[in-house]
């Protein structure tokens, strides 16, 4: 009951009592009692309300604390969630990075494999790579496949470092597949055919097939086959990773180069050989051609001037070689007219010059024709190359390499022949001219000797004329 309404009711009853004529004292007492009861009841209610309020305040404080705790827990959980998300992203990044590195290693391992190792590892690496690519949604499975490829590479290093042999196939000189046994020793790979008729070193050259190209090693005496059979032995090693062996195998002998030149190359070399032999012959012929010294010629001319033709002729006959006929003719014709002597000597000179110059025109022709023949071989080689390309296409270089070799080698052969022959021809021609000049000098000396003879004759005639004049002058005096 509301306390205010109760007080108003009591007051109204107090004022209304006299009006109705009731007993005031009894009503007041009753009202007072009721007031006391109401006040007591009010106090009880008040105390209960206070207790309830205090209880609710305590609950509010407790709930506030709980709310703050929950807020703090929520913030911690949010922070933990964000930290976990960051850690998950970091783990994803690490896993992706590790998977990428392992993937790069797997692909790099496939490229670093020797062609001979394709038979051992190429299929395994391809299968692991495919399984890893199919497991991109499952990082653990992808990493497991990538790690399997890594373990395969590590196991490979251990196997080849100690030497590993296995049955397989290889290409004999890049063309014919041969079954045999391969030996891996680090970067070097050796092969021996089953029949024992072929062995060599597998190179890193790409043959266009999964099989390695094996280059035979000359003068090996079966060392590779023996090592594969015994498990130990001496092996030929190439520090250049197979490049030196490829160069040695690709280096043609002189006979291989000549054979690649074809028929035109044979013709060029035949001309060069003939010219070389002729050059040797001409060197001996010209240098061994005897030309009498000026002392002998002067001695013969002195005898002729003194009128001793017999001794001069005997001296001339002692001369050897083509100059003998020239000097003998000069001695015999010395007393003839000057023009007759000149014609006789010129006739002999005409016979000597062709002998000195013989075969030199052929050498000059060889020097001029050899480059043209090389050009002819080049044209024929190019024609052969285009014919091979039309038949086999441009995919296989070996199909038209013969035409290219012929085109290049014949040009080189033509120049190799022409240049030395041209130089030797010039030297021999100069040497021939020098010898002919010496012989021509002998003829000129004989002709000039007639001039000296005429001068002496004129001097003698003049002396005789002077002597006659003296006799004429002295005759009258004696009379």
C-alpha positions as CSV (number, residue, x, y, z in Angstrom):
1,X,0.0,0.0,0.0
2,X,1.2,3.5,-0.8
3,X,2.2,5.3,2.4
4,X,1.0,8.7,1.1
5,X,-2.5,7.4,0.2
6,X,-2.8,5.8,3.6
7,X,-1.9,9.1,5.5
8,X,-4.5,10.9,3.5
9,X,-7.1,8.3,4.3
10,X,-6.4,8.6,8.0
11,X,-6.6,12.4,7.9
12,X,-9.9,12.3,6.1
13,X,-11.3,9.9,8.6
14,X,-10.2,12.1,11.5
15,X,-11.9,15.2,10.1
16,X,-15.0,13.2,9.1
17,X,-15.6,11.6,12.4
18,X,-17.2,14.6,14.2
19,X,-19.4,15.2,11.2
20,X,-21.0,11.8,11.5
21,X,-21.0,11.8,15.2
22,X,-18.7,8.8,15.7
23,X,-16.5,8.3,18.6
24,X,-13.4,10.2,17.9
25,X,-11.1,8.6,20.3
26,X,-11.6,5.1,19.2
27,X,-11.2,6.0,15.6
28,X,-8.0,7.9,16.3
29,X,-6.6,5.0,18.2
30,X,-7.5,2.7,15.4
31,X,-6.1,5.1,12.9
32,X,-2.9,5.4,15.0
33,X,-2.6,1.7,15.3
34,X,-3.1,1.3,11.6
35,X,-0.6,4.1,11.0
36,X,1.9,2.3,13.2
37,X,1.2,-0.9,11.4
38,X,1.5,0.8,8.1
39,X,4.7,2.5,9.1
40,X,6.1,-0.8,10.4
41,X,5.0,-2.5,7.1
42,X,6.5,0.4,5.2
43,X,9.8,0.1,7.1
44,X,9.8,-3.6,6.4
45,X,9.1,-3.0,2.8
46,X,11.8,-0.3,2.7
47,X,14.3,-2.5,4.3
48,X,13.4,-5.3,1.8
49,X,13.7,-2.8,-1.0
50,X,17.1,-1.7,0.2
51,X,18.3,-5.3,0.5
52,X,17.0,-5.9,-3.0
53,X,18.6,-2.8,-4.3
54,X,21.9,-3.7,-2.6
55,X,21.6,-7.2,-4.0
56,X,20.9,-5.9,-7.5
57,X,23.8,-3.4,-7.1
58,X,26.1,-6.3,-6.2
59,X,24.8,-8.3,-9.1
60,X,25.3,-5.2,-11.4
61,X,28.9,-4.9,-10.2
62,X,29.5,-8.5,-10.7
63,X,28.0,-8.5,-14.1
64,X,30.0,-5.4,-15.0
65,X,33.2,-7.2,-13.9
66,X,32.1,-10.3,-15.9
67,X,31.4,-8.0,-18.9
68,X,34.8,-6.4,-18.7
69,X,36.4,-9.9,-18.4
70,X,34.4,-11.0,-21.4
71,X,35.5,-7.9,-23.3
72,X,39.1,-8.5,-22.5
73,X,38.7,-12.2,-23.4
74,X,37.1,-11.2,-26.7
75,X,39.9,-8.8,-27.4
76,X,42.5,-11.4,-26.6
77,X,40.7,-13.9,-28.8
78,X,40.5,-11.4,-31.6
79,X,44.2,-10.7,-31.2
80,X,45.0,-14.4,-31.1
81,X,42.8,-14.9,-34.2
82,X,44.6,-12.1,-36.0
83,X,48.0,-13.6,-34.9
84,X,46.9,-17.0,-36.0
85,X,45.8,-15.6,-39.4
86,X,49.1,-13.9,-39.8
87,X,50.9,-17.1,-38.8
88,X,48.8,-19.0,-41.3
89,X,49.6,-16.6,-44.0
90,X,53.3,-16.8,-43.1
91,X,53.1,-20.6,-43.1
92,X,51.4,-20.5,-46.5
93,X,54.1,-18.2,-47.8
94,X,56.8,-20.4,-46.5
95,X,55.1,-23.5,-47.9
96,X,54.6,-21.8,-51.3
97,X,58.2,-20.6,-51.2
98,X,59.5,-24.1,-50.2
99,X,57.3,-25.7,-52.9
100,X,58.6,-23.2,-55.5
101,X,62.2,-23.8,-54.5
102,X,61.7,-27.5,-54.7
103,X,59.9,-27.2,-58.0
104,X,62.8,-25.1,-59.4
105,X,65.2,-27.8,-58.1
106,X,63.2,-30.5,-59.8
107,X,63.1,-28.7,-63.1
108,X,66.8,-27.7,-62.8
109,X,67.7,-31.3,-62.0
110,X,66.0,-32.4,-65.2
111,X,68.1,-29.9,-67.2
112,X,71.4,-30.8,-65.5
113,X,71.0,-34.5,-66.1
114,X,73.4,-36.0,-68.6
115,X,71.6,-37.3,-71.7
116,X,72.6,-40.8,-70.6
117,X,70.8,-40.3,-67.2
118,X,67.5,-39.6,-68.9
119,X,66.9,-43.4,-69.0
120,X,67.2,-43.5,-65.2
121,X,65.6,-40.3,-63.9
122,X,63.5,-38.6,-66.5
123,X,60.4,-40.7,-66.1
124,X,60.6,-40.6,-62.3
125,X,61.0,-36.8,-62.2
126,X,58.1,-36.4,-64.6
127,X,55.8,-38.5,-62.5
128,X,56.7,-36.7,-59.3
129,X,56.3,-33.3,-60.9
130,X,52.8,-34.3,-62.2
131,X,51.7,-35.6,-58.8
132,X,52.9,-32.4,-57.2
133,X,51.1,-30.3,-59.7
134,X,47.9,-32.2,-59.0
135,X,48.2,-31.7,-55.2
136,X,48.4,-27.9,-55.2
137,X,45.2,-27.8,-53.0
138,X,47.0,-30.1,-50.4
139,X,50.2,-28.4,-49.4
140,X,51.4,-31.4,-47.4
141,X,51.0,-33.8,-50.3
142,X,52.7,-31.3,-52.7
143,X,55.6,-30.8,-50.4
144,X,55.9,-34.6,-50.0
145,X,56.2,-35.1,-53.7
146,X,58.7,-32.2,-54.1
147,X,60.8,-33.7,-51.3
148,X,60.7,-37.0,-53.0
149,X,62.3,-35.3,-56.1
150,X,64.9,-33.7,-53.8
151,X,65.7,-37.1,-52.3
152,X,66.0,-38.6,-55.8
153,X,68.6,-35.9,-56.7
154,X,70.6,-36.4,-53.5
155,X,70.6,-40.2,-54.1
156,X,71.8,-39.5,-57.6
157,X,74.7,-37.5,-56.4
158,X,75.8,-40.3,-54.1
159,X,75.5,-42.9,-56.8
160,X,77.4,-41.0,-59.5
161,X,80.1,-39.9,-57.1
162,X,81.1,-43.5,-56.5
163,X,80.4,-44.7,-60.1
164,X,77.2,-46.1,-61.3
165,X,76.7,-48.6,-64.2
166,X,73.5,-49.7,-65.8
167,X,72.2,-51.3,-69.0
168,X,70.9,-48.9,-71.6
169,X,71.1,-47.6,-75.1
170,X,73.2,-44.9,-76.8
171,X,73.6,-43.5,-80.3
172,X,76.7,-44.5,-82.2
173,X,78.1,-41.2,-83.5
174,X,74.7,-39.6,-83.2
175,X,72.8,-41.9,-85.7
176,X,72.6,-45.6,-84.8
177,X,71.0,-46.8,-81.5
178,X,73.2,-49.5,-79.8
179,X,72.5,-51.5,-76.7
180,X,75.2,-51.7,-74.1
181,X,76.3,-50.7,-70.7
182,X,76.8,-47.2,-69.4
183,X,79.1,-46.0,-66.6
184,X,78.5,-42.7,-64.8
185,X,81.4,-41.3,-62.9
186,X,80.6,-37.7,-61.9
187,X,80.0,-35.7,-65.1
188,X,81.7,-38.2,-67.3
189,X,79.7,-41.0,-68.9
190,X,81.3,-44.0,-70.7
191,X,79.6,-46.6,-73.0
192,X,80.5,-50.0,-74.2
193,X,78.4,-52.0,-76.6
194,X,77.2,-55.5,-75.8
195,X,79.1,-57.0,-78.7
196,X,82.3,-55.2,-77.7
197,X,82.7,-53.6,-81.1
198,X,82.1,-50.0,-80.1
199,X,82.9,-48.0,-77.0
200,X,83.4,-44.3,-76.3
201,X,82.4,-41.3,-74.2
202,X,78.9,-39.9,-74.1
203,X,78.8,-36.2,-74.8
204,X,76.4,-33.5,-73.6
205,X,75.3,-32.8,-77.1
206,X,71.5,-32.8,-77.6
207,X,70.7,-35.6,-80.1
208,X,67.0,-34.7,-80.2
209,X,66.2,-38.1,-78.6
210,X,66.3,-39.4,-75.0
211,X,69.4,-41.4,-75.9
212,X,73.0,-39.9,-75.5
213,X,75.4,-39.5,-78.4
214,X,78.6,-41.6,-77.9
215,X,81.8,-40.5,-79.6
216,X,84.3,-43.2,-80.2
217,X,87.8,-42.7,-78.8
218,X,90.7,-43.7,-81.0
219,X,93.5,-45.8,-79.7
220,X,91.6,-46.7,-76.5
221,X,92.5,-50.4,-76.6
222,X,89.2,-51.5,-74.9
223,X,89.9,-49.7,-71.7
224,X,86.2,-48.7,-71.1
225,X,85.0,-52.3,-71.8
226,X,87.6,-53.7,-69.4
227,X,86.7,-51.2,-66.7
228,X,83.0,-52.0,-66.9
229,X,83.8,-55.7,-66.7
230,X,86.3,-55.5,-63.8
231,X,84.8,-52.6,-61.9
232,X,88.1,-50.7,-61.9
233,X,90.6,-49.5,-64.5
234,X,92.0,-46.5,-66.3
235,X,89.4,-44.3,-68.1
236,X,90.0,-41.3,-70.5
237,X,88.7,-38.2,-68.8
238,X,87.8,-34.9,-70.4
239,X,88.1,-31.9,-68.2
240,X,86.0,-29.8,-70.6
241,X,82.9,-31.8,-70.0
242,X,83.0,-33.6,-73.3
243,X,83.8,-30.6,-75.5
244,X,87.4,-31.6,-76.2
245,X,86.2,-35.0,-77.3
246,X,83.6,-33.5,-79.6
247,X,86.2,-31.3,-81.1
248,X,88.6,-34.2,-81.6
249,X,85.8,-36.3,-83.1
250,X,84.8,-33.5,-85.4
251,X,88.3,-32.8,-86.5
252,X,88.7,-34.4,-89.9
253,X,92.0,-35.8,-91.1
254,X,93.6,-34.5,-94.3
255,X,92.1,-37.4,-96.2
256,X,88.6,-36.8,-94.9
257,X,88.9,-33.2,-95.9
258,X,90.0,-34.1,-99.4
259,X,87.2,-36.6,-99.7
260,X,84.6,-34.0,-98.8
261,X,85.8,-31.8,-101.7
262,X,84.4,-34.3,-104.2
263,X,85.5,-34.7,-107.8
264,X,86.2,-31.0,-108.2
265,X,88.5,-31.1,-105.2
266,X,90.4,-34.1,-106.6
267,X,90.9,-32.2,-109.9
268,X,92.1,-29.1,-108.0
269,X,94.6,-31.1,-106.0
270,X,95.7,-33.0,-109.1
271,X,96.6,-29.7,-110.7
272,X,98.3,-28.5,-107.6
273,X,100.3,-31.7,-107.4
274,X,101.4,-31.4,-111.0
275,X,102.3,-27.8,-110.5
276,X,104.3,-28.6,-107.4
277,X,106.3,-31.3,-109.1
278,X,106.9,-29.0,-112.1
279,X,108.0,-26.2,-109.7
280,X,110.6,-28.6,-108.1
281,X,111.7,-29.6,-111.6
282,X,112.1,-26.0,-112.7
283,X,114.0,-25.0,-109.7
284,X,116.6,-27.7,-110.3
285,X,116.6,-27.1,-114.1
286,X,117.1,-23.3,-113.8
287,X,119.6,-23.4,-110.9
288,X,121.6,-26.2,-112.5
289,X,121.8,-24.5,-115.8
290,X,125.5,-23.8,-116.3
291,X,126.4,-20.3,-117.4
292,X,130.1,-19.7,-118.0
293,X,131.7,-17.1,-115.9
294,X,132.8,-13.7,-117.3
295,X,136.4,-14.8,-116.9
296,X,136.1,-17.6,-119.3
297,X,134.2,-15.5,-121.8
298,X,136.7,-12.7,-121.6
299,X,139.5,-15.2,-122.1
300,X,137.8,-16.6,-125.2
301,X,137.3,-13.0,-126.6
302,X,140.9,-12.2,-125.9
303,X,142.0,-15.2,-127.9
304,X,139.7,-14.2,-130.7
305,X,141.0,-10.7,-130.7
306,X,144.5,-12.0,-130.8
307,X,143.6,-14.2,-133.8
308,X,143.8,-17.4,-131.8
309,X,140.5,-18.9,-132.9
310,X,141.6,-22.5,-132.3
311,X,142.4,-22.1,-128.6
312,X,139.2,-20.0,-128.3
313,X,137.1,-22.8,-129.9
314,X,138.7,-25.4,-127.6
315,X,137.8,-23.3,-124.6
316,X,134.2,-22.9,-125.9
317,X,133.8,-26.6,-126.4
318,X,134.6,-27.2,-122.7
319,X,131.5,-25.3,-121.7
320,X,128.5,-27.5,-120.7
321,X,124.8,-26.8,-121.1
322,X,122.9,-24.8,-123.7
323,X,125.5,-22.0,-123.5
324,X,128.1,-24.2,-125.2
325,X,126.3,-24.0,-128.6
326,X,125.9,-20.2,-128.2
327,X,129.6,-19.6,-127.4
328,X,130.8,-22.1,-130.1
329,X,128.7,-20.3,-132.6
330,X,130.0,-17.0,-131.5
331,X,133.6,-18.2,-131.8
332,X,133.0,-19.7,-135.2
333,X,131.2,-16.6,-136.5
334,X,133.4,-14.1,-134.8
335,X,135.3,-13.1,-137.9
336,X,132.1,-12.8,-140.0
337,X,130.2,-9.6,-140.4
338,X,128.7,-8.2,-137.3
339,X,125.1,-8.6,-138.5
340,X,125.8,-12.3,-139.4
341,X,127.2,-12.9,-135.9
342,X,124.2,-11.2,-134.3
343,X,121.7,-13.3,-136.3
344,X,123.6,-16.5,-135.4
345,X,123.7,-15.7,-131.7
346,X,120.0,-14.6,-131.7
347,X,119.1,-18.0,-133.3
348,X,120.8,-19.8,-130.4
349,X,119.1,-17.5,-127.9
350,X,115.8,-18.2,-129.4
351,X,116.3,-21.9,-128.7
352,X,117.5,-21.3,-125.1
353,X,114.6,-19.1,-123.9
354,X,111.8,-21.7,-124.5
355,X,113.8,-24.2,-122.5
356,X,114.0,-21.8,-119.5
357,X,110.3,-20.8,-119.8
358,X,108.8,-24.3,-120.4
359,X,106.1,-25.4,-118.0
360,X,105.9,-21.9,-116.5
361,X,102.7,-21.1,-118.5
362,X,101.1,-24.2,-117.2
363,X,101.8,-23.1,-113.6
364,X,100.3,-19.7,-114.4
365,X,97.3,-21.4,-115.9
366,X,96.9,-23.5,-112.7
367,X,97.1,-20.4,-110.5
368,X,94.4,-18.8,-112.5
369,X,92.1,-21.9,-112.9
370,X,92.3,-23.2,-109.4
371,X,90.1,-20.5,-107.8
372,X,87.6,-20.8,-110.7
373,X,87.5,-24.6,-110.1
374,X,86.9,-23.9,-106.4
375,X,84.0,-21.6,-107.4
376,X,82.6,-24.4,-109.6
377,X,82.8,-26.8,-106.6
378,X,81.0,-24.2,-104.5
379,X,78.2,-23.9,-107.0
380,X,77.9,-27.7,-107.2
381,X,77.9,-28.0,-103.4
382,X,75.1,-25.4,-103.0
383,X,73.1,-27.2,-105.7
384,X,73.6,-30.5,-103.8
385,X,72.6,-28.8,-100.5
386,X,69.3,-27.4,-101.9
387,X,68.5,-30.8,-103.4
388,X,69.0,-32.5,-100.0
389,X,66.9,-29.8,-98.3
390,X,64.1,-30.4,-100.8
391,X,64.2,-34.2,-100.1
392,X,64.7,-34.2,-96.3
393,X,63.8,-30.7,-95.1
394,X,65.8,-28.5,-92.9
395,X,65.3,-30.4,-89.7
396,X,68.2,-32.8,-90.1
397,X,71.4,-30.8,-90.7
398,X,73.4,-34.0,-91.5
399,X,71.3,-34.6,-94.6
400,X,72.7,-31.5,-96.4
401,X,76.1,-31.1,-94.6
402,X,77.9,-33.0,-97.4
403,X,76.9,-30.3,-99.9
404,X,77.9,-27.5,-97.6
405,X,81.3,-29.2,-97.0
406,X,81.9,-29.5,-100.7
407,X,80.9,-25.9,-101.2
408,X,83.3,-24.6,-98.7
409,X,86.2,-27.0,-99.0
410,X,86.5,-26.7,-102.8
411,X,86.9,-22.9,-102.5
412,X,89.5,-23.4,-99.8
413,X,91.3,-26.0,-101.9
414,X,91.3,-23.7,-104.9
415,X,92.9,-20.9,-102.9
416,X,95.3,-23.2,-101.2
417,X,96.5,-24.4,-104.6
418,X,96.4,-21.0,-106.4
419,X,98.2,-18.8,-103.9
420,X,101.4,-20.9,-103.6
421,X,101.5,-21.7,-107.3
422,X,101.1,-18.1,-108.1
423,X,104.0,-17.1,-105.8
424,X,106.3,-19.9,-107.0
425,X,105.4,-19.1,-110.6
426,X,106.5,-15.5,-110.1
427,X,109.7,-16.6,-108.4
428,X,110.6,-19.1,-111.1
429,X,109.8,-16.5,-113.8
430,X,112.1,-14.0,-112.2
431,X,114.8,-16.7,-111.8
432,X,114.4,-17.6,-115.5
433,X,114.7,-14.0,-116.6
434,X,117.8,-13.7,-114.5
435,X,119.4,-16.7,-116.1
436,X,118.4,-15.6,-119.5
437,X,119.8,-12.2,-118.8
438,X,123.2,-13.8,-118.0
439,X,123.1,-15.8,-121.2
440,X,122.1,-12.8,-123.2
441,X,125.0,-10.9,-121.6
442,X,127.4,-13.6,-123.0
443,X,126.0,-13.0,-126.5
444,X,126.3,-9.2,-126.1
445,X,129.9,-9.7,-124.9
446,X,130.7,-11.7,-128.1
447,X,129.1,-9.0,-130.3
448,X,131.0,-6.3,-128.4
449,X,134.2,-8.2,-129.0
450,X,133.8,-7.7,-132.7
451,X,133.6,-4.0,-132.0
452,X,136.9,-4.2,-130.2
453,X,138.3,-6.2,-133.1
454,X,137.2,-3.5,-135.6
455,X,138.8,-0.9,-133.4
456,X,142.1,-2.8,-133.3
457,X,141.9,-3.3,-137.1
458,X,141.4,0.4,-137.7
459,X,144.2,1.2,-135.3
460,X,146.5,-1.2,-137.1
461,X,145.5,0.1,-140.5
462,X,146.2,3.6,-139.4
463,X,149.6,2.6,-138.0
464,X,150.4,0.9,-141.3
465,X,149.3,4.0,-143.2
466,X,151.6,6.1,-141.1
467,X,154.5,3.7,-141.6
468,X,154.0,3.9,-145.4
469,X,154.1,7.7,-145.3
470,X,157.3,7.6,-143.4
471,X,158.9,5.4,-145.9
472,X,157.8,7.7,-148.7
473,X,159.3,10.7,-147.0
474,X,162.6,9.0,-146.3
475,X,163.2,7.6,-149.8
476,X,164.3,10.9,-151.4
477,X,166.6,11.7,-148.6
478,X,168.6,8.5,-149.1
479,X,168.8,9.2,-152.8
